[in-house]
Amino acid sequence: MKNLLIVWFLIAIFGTQAMAQAPNADYVKQHYDKIEKQITMRDGVKLFTSIYIPKDKSKKYPILLNRTPYTVAPYGEDKYKGSLGSYLEVMKAGYIFVYQDVRGKWMSEGTFEDIRPTRTKENKHQIDESTDTYDTIDWLVKNLSNNNGKVGIYGISYPGFYSTVSLVGSHPALKAVSPQAPVTDWFIGDDFHHGGALFLMDAFRFMYTFDAPRPKPITNEHGPKGFELKSKDWSKFFLDNPTLSGIKKDYLDHTVKFWDNLAKHSTLDSFWQARTITHHLNDVKPAVMVVGGLYDAEDTYGAFETYKQIEQRNKNNNSILVMGPWFHGGWVRGKGDSFGDIRFGQETSTYYQKNFELPFFNYYLKGEGDFKAAEANVFFTGSNEWHAFDTWPVKTAKPQDLYLNEGGKLSKAASSGDNKFVEYTSDPNKPVPFQEGTITSRTREYMIADQRFVANRPDVMVFETDVLNEDLTMAGPIVADLSIAMTGTDADFIVKVIDVYPDSSSATSPVAKDIVMPGYQMLVRGEILRGKFRNSFSNPEPFKPNAITQVKVTLPDVAHTFKKGHKIMVQVQHTWFPLADRNPNQFMDIYKAKASDYLKNTHRIYFDQAHPSKISFSTL
């Protein structure tokens, strides 16, 4: 199975729509000339750049640049991509399309570094991704005939990170930038860490191939082979290989540099601080459109955080936010009328394409149209409607709390009694799965899937409201404020907010007719916090056994309406396997843990007058 993992992450990044557009290769050949250049950076390193120029030379065109670590293939000036831009209408709109292998990847020279640190006075680096972008744009506008002197940058996921980086010390010709599902913070909320916990399955599968050594420039045909799981059962694989050090020794010794860095930097230290691009989003000059998916398994956090940081750091910026009910890149990889078992009542991706991406670039790069999008454009699931806001989070939203109570109740009032709690045991050797059935892959649908498959487990605590008498719309972040006690010195806390459909629901799944929607427990948002980071991601603290302790878990923003007749449910658990690595329930460096270190933990969640537990959110 040659290049299995490369195929996996190329599909994850570019989507199956790219395959569907392959017939457009004839259109590309008929309407574009292709040239390939090695563009020299300020330190002498040359970056491989593939350029598609419209054959019609009767007018000038703006440049759309996509910088990627995922290969600009196919290589060769006689070999053409099957499509250009994000979707068909963009390809036909009249742009010079430029694709570049970033430094150290594929056919570009130099050494690759994951989320390369931005230059500062302190680190004194000569180059970074922003300088490579600047130098590339400078060469393009000076050397490509028939360009109009204006450049736009876009990209999904890792290319979204390179889009964000372009905003730092941006080139004067850069007029419009769209970071989409951008890689933003790999310790707190994106891809390989959430709440300080390692997202084991994604990190292992991705880094096995992506971070393999590349001694010299290579084409995609000669890329490293992916990892083939013989048993097809990822839960079994990780239980059979229970330690992170063992996984490194037995499977990643070929070598994977970034995996080693994960082990060396298991707290939010200077290594991670230097790689947090949002710290540098000051003096942003281009127009910016941040795009993300509410059900993006990789980078929901990154989209929201990128937009928020640009807003906070720039008084007169020109940035907007577009968030829809999409998986990773779903806004250009389908119609967006449903995801998993949930229908949205309209083609949300088609709406985005028509009203946002192409109009954004046409306006700022061509001066065409009258682009007047709102500051924040967000689709709310449940009610299935777009909302436009002046700010995000919404300033006029009202704060509200729901309290965890005895008997599995979730209510507006806190308990008035004393010493009330629920007690249960969590065993990391019998972890709670993150999705139903045999885990042959990490599906993207787990972000929105039915949670009934774990609701009856004794190590999953369930709290739900009475039937709602009116609609309730949550908008923005959710904070779970828990009063807990436990026998161990550390634990993970997974909190899930769920929309429970009524038994009388007439909803149907677009996936299969035999899926039972009455009583469906739709995951609206779930997140994990490694407990030792409850007060600081930089300075972890052990728990005092059996002492009542406050733990706050912040969940990424939501946009969802719980309809009249539905219920709101909260589930609390301590493993989410093998999505996240297991916590030994001991305060220690988990990268050095032995199999025998993984111990059972007895937990108590308190919900009395002195020690309430609740979720806090904002409503429209």
C-alpha positions as a printed Julia matrix, in Angstrom:
620×3 Matrix{Float64}:
   0.0    0.0     0.0
   2.45   2.58   -1.27
   2.28   5.98    0.31
  -0.85   5.01    2.3
  -0.55   7.75    4.88
   0.37  10.38    2.33
  -2.87   9.59    0.53
  -4.73   9.77    3.86
  -3.54  13.22    4.81
  -3.72  14.61    1.3
  -7.39  13.62    1.24
  -7.78  15.07    4.74
  -6.28  18.37    3.6
  -7.5   18.66    0.0
 -10.6   16.46    0.27
 -12.22  13.98   -2.03
 -13.63  16.88   -4.04
 -10.19  17.31   -5.57
 -10.52  13.81   -6.99
 -13.98  14.62   -8.31
 -12.54  17.66  -10.09
  -9.89  15.63  -11.92
 -11.83  15.9   -15.22
 -11.13  19.64  -15.03
  -7.52  18.89  -15.95
  -8.49  19.47  -19.58
  -9.86  22.89  -18.66
  -6.62  23.74  -16.85
  -4.5   22.74  -19.86
  -6.71  24.66  -22.27
  -6.76  27.89  -20.26
  -3.43  28.02  -18.39
   0.27  27.86  -19.15
   2.33  26.16  -16.46
   5.85  27.12  -15.45
   8.04  25.9   -12.59
  10.57  28.07  -10.81
  13.04  27.78   -7.96
  12.59  31.11   -6.17
  15.61  32.22   -4.15
  15.02  33.35   -0.56
  17.11  35.99    1.22
  19.42  33.31    2.7
  20.03  31.64   -0.68
  17.65  28.68   -0.21
  15.5   27.97   -3.27
  11.81  27.1    -2.96
  10.08  25.07   -5.66
   7.13  27.01   -7.08
   4.52  25.84   -9.58
   2.78  28.68  -11.46
  -0.36  28.55  -13.63
  -0.8   31.66  -15.81
  -3.97  32.34  -17.88
  -3.37  31.92  -21.61
  -5.51  35.01  -22.24
  -2.93  37.8   -22.13
  -5.37  40.6   -22.93
  -5.57  41.74  -19.3
  -3.71  41.67  -16.02
  -4.51  39.21  -13.24
  -4.05  39.1    -9.49
  -2.05  36.29   -7.93
  -3.51  33.64   -5.6
  -0.75  31.96   -3.6
  -0.96  28.68   -1.71
   2.1   27.62    0.33
   1.99  24.01    1.43
   3.98  21.19    3.06
   1.75  18.65    1.26
   3.39  18.82   -2.22
   2.49  20.95   -5.24
   2.38  17.84   -7.42
   2.27  16.99  -10.22
   5.84  17.95  -11.05
   6.87  18.81  -14.61
   5.73  21.73  -16.75
   3.84  19.33  -19.0
   1.87  17.88  -16.07
  -1.14  19.82  -14.82
  -3.24  19.8   -11.67
  -6.76  18.47  -12.0
  -8.15  21.76  -10.7
  -6.95  25.14   -9.45
  -8.06  27.13   -6.44
 -10.51  25.92   -3.81
 -13.42  25.12   -6.12
 -14.53  25.29   -9.74
 -15.75  28.9    -9.82
 -12.45  30.17   -8.43
 -10.51  28.33  -11.13
 -12.6   30.03  -13.82
 -12.53  33.5   -12.26
  -9.25  34.67  -13.79
  -6.27  34.46  -11.46
  -2.61  33.51  -11.63
  -2.45  30.45   -9.38
   0.82  29.84   -7.55
   1.67  26.77   -5.43
   4.86  26.5    -3.42
   6.52  23.66   -1.52
   7.53  25.26    1.77
  11.14  25.21    2.92
  12.45  21.68    3.45
   9.48  19.87    1.9
   9.3   17.9    -1.35
  11.2   19.75   -4.11
  12.18  22.82   -2.09
  15.63  23.21   -0.6
  16.39  23.82    3.06
  15.35  22.25    6.34
  11.73  21.88    7.32
  10.6   22.85   10.79
   7.09  22.28   12.08
   5.26  25.55   12.8
   8.59  27.33   12.47
   9.08  30.09   15.1
   8.6   33.67   13.97
  11.67  35.93   13.99
  12.02  38.12   17.06
  14.72  40.31   18.54
  15.29  37.57   21.09
  15.75  34.54   18.82
  17.59  36.47   16.07
  16.61  34.02   13.33
  17.51  35.2     9.83
  14.42  33.73    8.2
  10.98  32.45    9.09
   7.85  31.57    7.14
   6.85  35.24    6.93
  10.14  36.17    5.23
   9.83  33.24    2.83
   6.34  34.48    1.97
   7.55  38.06    1.55
  10.44  37.03   -0.7
   8.14  34.81   -2.78
   5.6   37.58   -3.32
   8.36  40.05   -4.16
   9.68  37.74   -6.88
   6.21  37.01   -8.26
   5.06  40.6    -8.7
   8.4   41.58  -10.25
   8.81  38.64  -12.61
   5.39  37.41  -13.72
   4.06  39.29  -16.7
   0.42  40.29  -16.75
   0.05  40.4   -12.95
  -1.81  43.41  -11.56
   0.44  43.85   -8.54
  -2.03  42.41   -6.04
  -1.66  39.1    -4.22
  -4.0   36.97   -2.14
  -3.1   33.99    0.04
  -5.36  31.16    1.15
  -4.99  27.71    2.62
  -6.72  25.04    4.7
  -5.1   23.49    7.8
  -1.3   23.65    7.59
  -1.55  25.91    4.52
  -3.88  27.92    6.75
  -0.98  28.4     9.15
   1.19  29.67    6.28
  -1.65  32.04    5.38
  -1.72  33.42    8.94
   2.08  33.8     8.96
   1.91  35.98    5.84
   0.24  38.68    7.96
   3.45  39.25    9.93
   5.43  42.03    8.26
   3.35  41.51    5.14
   4.51  42.47    1.66
   2.84  45.68    0.34
   1.37  43.72   -2.57
  -0.44  41.33   -0.22
  -4.0   42.63   -0.09
  -6.23  39.71    0.97
  -5.53  36.69    3.2
  -7.84  33.82    4.14
  -6.54  31.45    6.85
  -8.94  28.51    6.77
  -8.99  25.98    9.61
  -5.51  27.31   10.41
  -3.04  25.34   12.49
  -2.6   27.79   15.37
  -1.74  26.3    18.77
  -0.46  22.74   18.99
  -0.5   22.63   22.78
  -3.83  24.08   23.84
  -6.35  23.35   21.14
  -5.3   22.21   17.66
  -4.42  18.88   16.07
  -1.96  17.13   18.39
  -2.75  18.58   21.8
  -6.01  19.6    23.39
  -5.93  21.01   26.89
  -2.36  19.76   27.22
  -3.35  16.16   26.43
  -1.74  14.4    23.47
  -4.15  13.5    20.68
  -2.47  10.17   20.28
  -4.12   8.68   17.22
  -3.79  11.75   15.0
  -0.25  12.55   16.13
   1.01   9.02   15.51
  -0.64   8.53   12.12
   0.31  11.95   10.8
   3.84  12.25   12.1
   4.81   8.69   11.12
   5.08   9.88    7.54
   4.94  13.65    7.62
   8.01  14.08    9.81
  10.08  11.29    8.28
  13.55  12.45    7.21
  14.06  13.87    3.73
  17.81  14.04    2.99
  17.28  15.71   -0.39
  14.43  17.2    -2.47
  12.01  14.51   -3.66
   8.82  14.32   -5.7
   5.6   12.89   -4.33
   6.22   9.58   -6.11
   9.26   9.0    -3.9
   7.74  10.09   -0.6
   7.87   7.98    2.57
   5.47   5.08    3.01
   2.7    5.31    5.57
   2.06   3.06    8.55
  -0.1    0.03    7.82
  -2.12  -1.22   10.79
  -2.4   -4.98   10.36
  -5.13  -5.57   12.95
  -7.29  -2.67   11.63
  -8.18  -1.95   15.27
  -6.51   1.19   16.62
  -7.77   0.68   20.18
  -6.16  -2.74   20.29
  -2.95  -1.39   18.79
  -2.55   1.32   21.41
  -3.55  -0.97   24.31
  -1.01  -3.51   23.05
   1.53  -0.67   22.89
   0.59   1.13   26.12
   3.5    3.53   26.62
   4.55   6.56   24.6
   8.21   5.61   25.0
   7.48   2.15   23.61
   5.64   3.57   20.62
   8.64   5.78   19.9
  11.1    2.9    20.22
   9.13   0.34   18.23
   7.47   2.44   15.54
   8.91   5.94   15.32
  12.63   5.35   15.53
  13.05   6.04   11.82
  13.2    9.06   13.16
  10.43  11.45   13.92
  11.91  14.71   15.16
   8.67  16.36   16.18
   7.59  13.34   18.25
  10.86  13.71   20.15
  10.04  17.37   20.7
   6.64  16.41   22.1
   8.4   14.34   24.72
  10.98  17.02   25.51
   8.36  19.75   25.84
   5.43  18.24   27.73
   4.41  21.61   29.21
   3.7   24.99   27.64
   7.33  26.09   27.68
   9.34  28.45   25.48
   9.36  25.84   22.69
   5.57  26.11   22.32
   5.43  29.81   23.08
   7.79  30.49   20.18
   5.51  28.54   17.86
   2.27  30.3    18.72
   1.69  32.51   15.7
  -1.13  34.5    17.32
   1.45  36.23   19.54
   2.69  38.04   16.44
  -0.53  39.19   14.76
   0.09  42.88   15.3
  -0.09  45.65   12.7
  -2.12  43.5    10.32
  -2.56  45.37    7.03
  -4.27  43.06    4.48
  -7.97  42.28    4.57
  -8.49  38.99    6.39
 -11.24  36.4     6.2
 -10.85  33.61    8.76
 -12.86  30.5     7.9
 -13.54  27.44   10.02
 -15.83  24.54   10.76
 -17.83  24.16   13.96
 -17.3   20.4    13.69
 -13.71  20.43   12.51
 -11.85  17.64   14.3
  -8.47  19.26   13.64
  -8.62  23.05   13.95
 -11.88  24.47   15.3
  -9.89  26.21   18.04
  -7.43  27.71   15.55
 -10.07  29.45   13.46
 -11.75  31.11   16.43
  -8.47  32.03   18.13
  -6.88  33.51   15.0
  -9.85  35.8    14.46
 -10.04  36.81   18.13
  -6.33  37.63   18.34
  -6.4   39.78   15.19
  -9.35  41.67   16.66
  -7.71  42.15   20.06
  -4.33  43.25   18.68
  -5.44  45.55   15.86
  -7.77  48.51   16.41
  -8.35  49.36   12.75
  -8.07  45.95   11.19
 -10.24  44.71    8.34
 -10.98  41.13    9.36
 -14.1   38.97    9.32
 -15.03  35.5    10.57
 -17.02  32.81    8.74
 -17.94  29.66   10.69
 -20.23  26.96    9.35
 -21.35  23.43   10.33
 -18.42  21.87    8.56
 -15.75  19.24    9.03
 -12.12  20.05    8.15
 -12.34  22.0     4.88
 -15.98  21.03    4.38
 -16.81  24.48    3.01
 -15.15  23.61   -0.31
 -15.52  19.81   -0.28
 -19.21  19.28   -0.78
 -22.6   20.95   -0.56
 -22.65  21.16    3.24
 -26.31  20.19    3.54
 -25.54  17.59    6.21
 -22.76  16.08    8.28
 -22.92  12.63    9.8
 -26.5   11.98   10.86
 -27.45  15.65   11.08
 -29.24  17.6     8.34
 -28.81  21.37    8.03
 -31.75  22.17    5.78
 -29.66  24.05    3.21
 -26.43  23.81    1.24
 -24.19  25.71    3.64
 -21.01  25.18    1.62
 -22.65  26.4    -1.57
 -23.82  29.46    0.35
 -20.27  30.11    1.56
 -18.75  29.75   -1.89
 -21.3   32.06   -3.46
 -21.25  34.75   -0.77
 -17.77  34.74    0.76
 -14.6   33.25   -0.7
 -14.66  34.31   -4.33
 -16.44  37.64   -3.61
 -13.76  38.37   -0.95
 -10.83  37.86   -3.32
 -12.55  39.46   -6.3
 -13.26  42.59   -4.28
  -9.83  43.08   -2.73
  -7.7   41.84   -5.64
  -9.76  42.93   -8.65
 -11.97  45.69   -7.33
 -15.02  43.74   -8.5
 -18.35  43.6    -6.69
 -19.38  45.16   -3.41
 -18.26  42.83   -0.64
 -20.15  43.85    2.51
 -19.98  40.77    4.72
 -20.73  41.17    8.41
 -17.96  41.07   11.02
 -18.95  37.57   12.14
 -20.97  35.22    9.92
 -21.95  32.09   11.8
 -24.29  29.2    11.02
 -26.27  27.91   13.99
 -27.1   24.22   13.96
 -30.38  23.14   15.52
 -32.2   26.18   14.17
 -30.24  25.76   10.91
 -29.82  29.42   10.03
 -27.06  31.93    9.35
 -26.57  34.82   11.76
 -24.59  38.02   11.18
 -22.99  39.81   14.14
 -20.94  42.93   14.77
 -18.62  41.0    17.08
 -17.7   37.47   18.1
 -18.25  36.47   20.8
 -21.56  38.3    20.65
 -21.53  41.29   23.03
 -25.29  41.25   23.54
 -25.38  37.56   24.48
 -26.6   36.8    28.01
 -24.62  34.65   30.46
 -26.34  31.57   31.85
 -25.44  28.65   34.11
 -26.74  25.11   34.34
 -25.88  23.2    37.5
 -25.06  19.52   37.85
 -27.32  18.0    40.51
 -28.11  14.69   42.16
 -30.1   12.16   40.23
 -28.35  13.12   37.0
 -30.22  16.41   36.8
 -29.0   19.53   34.99
 -30.88  22.61   36.17
 -30.79  26.38   36.54
 -30.63  26.19   40.35
 -27.74  24.84   42.4
 -28.38  22.24   45.07
 -29.05  23.61   48.55
 -27.8   20.59   50.48
 -24.42  19.63   51.9
 -21.95  16.88   51.03
 -23.7   15.84   47.86
 -21.68  14.02   45.22
 -21.6   11.12   42.8
 -18.76   8.6    43.15
 -17.41   6.32   40.46
 -14.2    4.65   39.22
 -12.25   5.31   36.05
  -9.8    2.67   34.85
  -7.3    3.76   32.13
  -6.83   0.09   31.22
 -10.52  -0.07   30.26
 -10.83   3.33   28.6
 -13.96   5.01   27.25
 -13.89   4.96   23.43
 -14.31   8.23   21.56
 -16.45   6.73   18.81
 -18.71   3.76   18.4
 -17.69   0.33   17.11
 -14.29  -1.02   16.15
 -12.03   1.96   15.61
 -10.52   1.33   12.19
  -9.99   5.06   11.63
 -10.5    8.4    13.32
 -13.67   9.48   11.61
 -14.36  13.18   11.2
 -17.98  12.5    12.19
 -17.09  11.78   15.83
 -17.37  15.55   16.41
 -21.16  15.45   15.93
 -22.0   11.78   16.49
 -24.59  10.07   18.69
 -23.24   9.58   22.24
 -25.69   6.88   23.37
 -22.97   4.26   22.93
 -21.25   5.44   26.15
 -24.13   6.99   28.11
 -24.72   3.8    30.12
 -21.09   3.17   31.07
 -20.47   3.35   34.82
 -17.44   5.61   34.26
 -19.39   8.2    32.25
 -21.43  10.58   34.38
 -24.59  11.87   32.71
 -26.61  14.96   33.64
 -29.57  16.29   31.63
 -32.21  18.98   31.81
 -35.94  18.48   31.76
 -37.56  18.85   28.37
 -37.02  22.42   27.15
 -40.17  24.55   27.03
 -38.58  26.98   24.59
 -35.59  27.2    22.28
 -32.2   27.86   23.9
 -29.35  29.14   21.7
 -25.76  28.87   22.89
 -23.24  31.23   21.26
 -19.56  31.31   22.17
 -17.34  29.34   24.55
 -18.61  26.98   27.24
 -16.85  26.59   30.58
 -17.42  23.52   32.74
 -16.68  24.47   36.36
 -16.38  21.23   38.32
 -15.85  20.59   42.03
 -14.1   17.25   42.21
 -12.12  14.97   44.49
 -10.22  11.82   43.59
  -7.8    9.24   44.92
  -5.06   9.91   42.35
  -2.74  12.86   41.84
  -3.75  13.54   38.24
  -6.58  12.8    35.8
  -8.01  13.96   32.51
 -11.41  15.64   32.36
 -13.51  15.23   29.24
 -16.7   17.27   29.15
 -19.29  16.86   26.41
 -22.32  19.07   25.77
 -25.06  17.15   23.96
 -28.4   17.86   22.3
 -30.87  15.08   23.19
 -33.59  14.61   20.59
 -37.13  13.87   21.8
 -38.56  10.37   21.57
 -41.14  11.8    19.18
 -38.51  13.19   16.79
 -39.31  12.84   13.1
 -35.72  13.61   12.08
 -34.0   11.19    9.74
 -30.33  10.55    9.08
 -28.97  11.24    5.6
 -26.54   8.35    6.13
 -28.94   5.41    6.52
 -32.67   4.88    6.95
 -32.24   2.46    9.88
 -30.46   4.98   12.16
 -32.74   5.72   15.09
 -33.05   9.49   15.59
 -35.6    9.56   18.46
 -33.5    9.88   21.62
 -30.43  10.74   19.55
 -27.61  12.33   21.6
 -25.95  14.74   19.18
 -22.52  15.88   20.33
 -22.47  19.67   20.14
 -19.03  20.1    21.68
 -16.53  17.97   23.59
 -13.12  18.87   24.97
 -10.43  17.51   27.26
  -8.23  19.07   29.94
  -5.24  17.31   31.46
  -5.98  17.98   35.11
  -2.48  18.94   36.17
  -2.8   21.96   33.84
  -5.99  23.22   35.54
  -4.25  26.37   36.8
  -1.41  26.76   34.29
  -0.27  25.01   31.13
   3.3   26.03   32.0
   3.41  24.97   35.65
   1.52  21.7    36.21
   0.36  20.85   39.72
  -0.54  17.52   41.33
  -3.91  16.99   42.97
  -4.07  16.34   46.68
  -5.8   12.95   46.99
  -9.4   13.15   48.23
  -9.29  16.97   48.54
 -12.15  18.9    46.91
 -10.61  20.84   44.01
 -11.98  23.18   41.37
 -11.33  22.22   37.74
 -12.42  24.45   34.86
 -12.6   22.99   31.36
 -13.0   25.52   28.55
 -14.68  24.13   25.45
 -14.24  25.76   22.03
 -17.0   28.1    20.9
 -20.35  26.72   19.85
 -23.23  28.01   17.75
 -26.22  25.79   18.38
 -29.92  26.04   19.17
 -31.43  23.41   21.45
 -34.98  23.29   20.17
 -38.13  23.23   22.25
 -38.88  19.62   23.18
 -35.19  18.65   23.26
 -32.95  18.27   26.33
 -29.45  19.49   27.13
 -27.1   16.81   28.38
 -23.62  16.98   29.9
 -21.36  13.93   30.02
 -18.2   13.84   32.14
 -15.56  11.14   31.7
 -11.82  10.68   32.13
 -10.64   8.77   29.06
 -11.35   9.41   25.36
  -9.46   6.58   23.73
  -7.48   6.32   21.55
  -8.22   9.87   20.42
  -6.31  11.15   23.45
  -3.51   9.32   25.23
  -4.35   7.84   28.62
  -3.49   9.56   31.88
  -1.81   7.24   34.42
  -3.78   9.07   37.12
  -0.46   9.92   38.68
   1.37  13.24   38.55
   4.29  12.36   36.31
   5.89  12.78   32.9
   3.59  10.56   30.83
   6.22  10.16   28.11
   8.25   8.21   30.71
   5.34   6.2    32.13
   5.56   2.41   32.3
   2.6    0.13   31.61
   2.33  -0.58   35.34
   1.91   3.14   36.09
  -1.65   3.28   34.75
  -3.88   3.01   37.82
  -7.58   3.16   38.6
  -8.9    6.4    40.04
 -11.97   6.85   42.23
 -13.68  10.16   41.47
 -16.28  12.3    43.12
 -18.15  15.13   41.42
 -19.66  17.42   44.06
 -22.84  19.41   43.58
 -23.77  20.9    46.91
 -24.19  24.45   48.16
 -20.53  24.85   49.14
 -19.1   23.02   46.15
 -21.3   23.49   43.05
 -20.49  22.08   39.62
 -21.91  23.79   36.54
 -21.52  24.73   32.92
 -21.47  28.41   31.98
 -22.29  29.76   28.53
 -23.91  32.65   26.69
 -27.29  32.67   25.0
 -28.79  34.82   22.26
